[in-house]
Amino acid sequence: MQQTLKHLHIMVKAQVENPYALSVEGLKHWIEMLIKNQDMEIIIGPNVVMVDDEGNEGPTGSANIKTSHFAFHIWENLGVIQADLYTCGELDIGQFLDEFEVFDPVVLEYLVMDREDGFKIIESGKY
């Protein structure tokens, strides 16, 4: 049976208390679990590296999944995380947002778009 393709994109921006919660290896594991918890399958990665460019210091990472990708960056000195997940499959929004609890978010804003026909916002808010 062929799966009906969806085109869902969730974006997150969070101000966090603990941007140093995970090491590079810990972040790789976090990505693996985040994707597994969405019932998705990694095909490339996860990859995480530290960036030391002035004003952009912190880890950045991504993984390609069978249905698209997950990517993030953490600005450690600002305590900010931005991330996005695009999928042609199902998306459990609450589960995805829960994955950021490890960083002790103070404010977590999110936006979910359906990109099937243009860019339709289907949900947004603070979590």
Buried (B, 14 or more C-beta within 10 A) or exposed (E): EEEEEBBBBBBBBBBBEEBEBBEEEEBBEBBBEBBEEBEBEBEEBBBBEBEEEEEEBBBBBBBBBEBBBBBBBBBBEBBBBBBBBBBBBEBEBEEBBEBBEBBEBEEBBBBBBBEEEEEEEEEEEEB
